[in-house]
Amino acid sequence: MDLIFLREIRLDARIGIYKRERTITQTVELDLDIALPDDRVFESGKVADTIDYAVVVERIRAALVEQHYGLVENLAERVAQIILDEFHSPWVRVSIAKIGAQPSARRVGVVIERSRPK
């Protein structure tokens, strides 16, 4: 399986279950491993034959503006579904961390893996 990866993407999100979190944005950090749908790009060398990571980041940024997410798990699931459905990746690993959400931890978060049904 051939992958593209994106590391330490920092975006603002409306996320959290506590009252104070419903009125602010917080920085989240994402790491993505995205399986390529096929191997055409290795022959063509064209961005149209791969998953454009800049477009992925902008689509995730738009998803963060669309709604408030209660849990990091909910946001991770939404990001995974975007990658699978809109970018036609057969598999994705999504890691999302809230930065500074706990005084005793630099980051807290979740890692999920999802696949498209065959």
Phi and psi in degrees as a GROMACS rama.xvg file:
@    title "Ramachandran Plot"
@    xaxis  label "Phi"
@    yaxis  label "Psi"
@TYPE xy
-98.5706  136.973  ASP-2
-126.806  152.52  LEU-3
-109.103  152.327  ILE-4
-133.772  150.832  PHE-5
-130.384  132.394  LEU-6
-123.864  142.182  ARG-7
55.5922  44.7295  GLU-8
-74.166  122.818  ILE-9
-110.753  122.479  ARG-10
-137.663  156.633  LEU-11
-88.9209  137.687  ASP-12
-137.123  150.04  ALA-13
-94.1537  102.072  ARG-14
-146.647  141.94  ILE-15
135.339  156.319  GLY-16
-102.49  -13.6261  ILE-17
-84.4697  152.136  TYR-18
-52.8307  -45.2376  LYS-19
-64.4853  -25.9022  ARG-20
-80.5475  -11.2142  GLU-21
-82.8461  -8.89081  ARG-22
-117.341  2.5548  THR-23
-127.69  166.434  ILE-24
-104.098  152.075  THR-25
-128.963  151.02  GLN-26
-80.6078  130.666  THR-27
-117.115  152.997  VAL-28
-119.608  128.239  GLU-29
-115.489  141.566  LEU-30
-122.194  133.603  ASP-31
-127.956  137.12  LEU-32
-118.553  119.209  ASP-33
-124.337  119.957  ILE-34
-72.7644  136.794  ALA-35
-73.8878  142.998  LEU-36
-64.8776  -30.6394  PRO-37
-160.362  -173.342  ASP-38
-108.808  18.7821  ASP-39
-56.6548  -37.6651  ARG-40
-60.8689  -28.1182  VAL-41
-70.5565  -24.5123  PHE-42
-91.4879  -42.1487  GLU-43
-83.8837  -35.2629  SER-44
70.072  18.7089  GLY-45
-104.639  136.041  LYS-46
-61.8402  -27.2569  VAL-47
-64.9249  -17.7513  ALA-48
-100.84  15.0373  ASP-49
-137.075  -170.712  THR-50
-100.583  118.063  ILE-51
-77.2585  109.694  ASP-52
-63.8739  -29.1424  TYR-53
-65.8721  -38.3493  ALA-54
-68.194  -38.7668  VAL-55
-58.7754  -48.5808  VAL-56
-61.724  -43.6039  VAL-57
-65.8114  -35.8434  GLU-58
-67.54  -39.782  ARG-59
-66.1794  -41.6735  ILE-60
-57.4478  -42.7798  ARG-61
-63.4802  -39.1274  ALA-62
-64.4125  -32.1113  ALA-63
-71.9827  -26.6449  LEU-64
-80.8388  -29.8495  VAL-65
-61.8329  -34.2064  GLU-66
-158.773  168.291  GLN-67
-91.1275  135.645  HIS-68
-109.233  128.571  TYR-69
-69.9127  -50.5669  GLY-70
-118.862  153.4  LEU-71
-59.3284  -34.5788  VAL-72
-60.3793  -39.9858  GLU-73
-64.3685  -42.9429  ASN-74
-65.2796  -43.4108  LEU-75
-60.1884  -41.9823  ALA-76
-63.224  -41.6521  GLU-77
-63.542  -44.4041  ARG-78
-62.4012  -43.8245  VAL-79
-59.9774  -44.0444  ALA-80
-65.6042  -36.8434  GLN-81
-60.6866  -47.6595  ILE-82
-62.3356  -45.7263  ILE-83
-68.2251  -46.6152  LEU-84
-80.9221  -46.6646  ASP-85
-88.2573  -27.6939  GLU-86
-107.803  -0.0341275  PHE-87
59.9176  28.4686  HIS-88
-73.2923  140.415  SER-89
-78.2338  -18.167  PRO-90
-157.055  146.236  TRP-91
-148.33  144.745  VAL-92
-116.713  127.482  ARG-93
-120.535  125.275  VAL-94
-117.366  124.233  SER-95
-129.183  131.08  ILE-96
-127.018  139.021  ALA-97
-88.6273  134.779  LYS-98
-96.1149  126.34  ILE-99
73.7536  17.415  GLY-100
-72.8213  -25.9758  ALA-101
-123.48  130.611  GLN-102
-59.1972  -28.8062  PRO-103
-92.821  2.90325  SER-104
-138.529  138.901  ALA-105
-67.7559  -41.4155  ARG-106
-139.164  147.323  ARG-107
-132.883  143.249  VAL-108
-176.164  -157.13  GLY-109
-146.008  151.893  VAL-110
-126.135  127.245  VAL-111
-128.658  155.32  ILE-112
-125.482  136.52  GLU-113
-137.832  149.531  ARG-114
-128.274  151.406  SER-115
-76.5888  142.588  ARG-116
-61.4304  144.091  PRO-117
